[in-house]
Amino acid sequence: MSPDVTPAIVRRGLADRVLRRGPLEAAATAIIAAGVVMLMQPFSLTLYSWSFATTLFGTVMFTIVSKVRE
């Protein structure tokens, strides 16, 4: 084996380590939860107004992330 050949595990880039299903699903779930909390709070009309968009973004993100490899 020549010294310039590295195993595939060593070559993993930052994107391969960050773009995994587990952390991204957790982030999407947290965004959905934040949207639901924004929907149920009685203090700010601005938060209430953005709650649907936030929940929808989290749902779409979760759907897309569920297709990412483990």
C-alpha positions as CSV (number, residue, x, y, z in Angstrom):
1,M,0.0,0.0,0.0
2,S,1.5,3.3,-1.0
3,P,1.6,6.2,1.6
4,D,-0.6,8.5,-0.6
5,V,-3.6,6.1,-0.4
6,T,-5.8,6.7,2.6
7,P,-8.7,4.7,3.7
8,A,-12.2,6.0,2.9
9,I,-12.9,6.7,6.6
10,V,-10.0,9.2,6.7
11,R,-11.1,10.9,3.5
12,R,-14.6,11.8,4.9
13,G,-15.1,15.5,4.6
14,L,-16.9,17.9,6.8
15,A,-20.1,17.6,4.7
16,D,-20.2,13.8,5.2
17,R,-19.9,14.2,9.0
18,V,-22.5,17.0,9.3
19,L,-25.0,16.0,6.7
20,R,-26.3,12.9,8.4
21,R,-29.8,11.9,9.1
22,G,-29.7,11.9,12.9
23,P,-28.7,15.5,13.6
24,L,-30.7,16.9,10.8
25,E,-33.9,15.1,11.9
26,A,-33.3,16.4,15.4
27,A,-33.0,20.0,14.0
28,A,-36.1,19.6,11.9
29,T,-38.1,18.3,14.9
30,A,-36.9,21.2,17.0
31,I,-38.1,23.6,14.3
32,I,-41.5,22.0,14.2
33,A,-41.7,22.1,18.0
34,A,-40.7,25.8,17.9
35,G,-43.5,26.5,15.4
36,V,-46.1,24.8,17.5
37,V,-45.0,26.8,20.6
38,M,-45.1,30.0,18.5
39,L,-48.7,29.0,17.6
40,M,-49.8,28.5,21.1
41,Q,-48.3,31.5,22.8
42,P,-50.6,34.4,23.6
43,F,-48.1,37.2,23.8
44,S,-46.8,38.2,20.4
45,L,-48.9,38.5,17.2
46,T,-45.6,38.4,15.2
47,L,-44.6,35.0,16.5
48,Y,-48.2,33.8,15.9
49,S,-48.0,35.1,12.4
50,W,-44.8,33.2,11.6
51,S,-45.8,30.0,13.4
52,F,-47.4,28.3,10.3
53,A,-44.4,29.1,8.1
54,T,-42.0,27.8,10.7
55,T,-43.9,24.6,11.2
56,L,-44.2,24.1,7.4
57,F,-40.5,24.7,7.0
58,G,-39.7,22.1,9.7
59,T,-42.1,19.6,8.1
60,V,-40.6,20.0,4.6
61,M,-37.1,19.8,6.1
62,F,-38.0,16.6,7.9
63,T,-39.4,15.1,4.8
64,I,-36.3,15.9,2.8
65,V,-33.9,14.8,5.5
66,S,-35.6,11.5,5.8
67,K,-34.3,10.7,2.4
68,V,-30.6,11.4,3.4
69,R,-28.4,8.4,4.0
70,E,-27.6,7.2,7.5
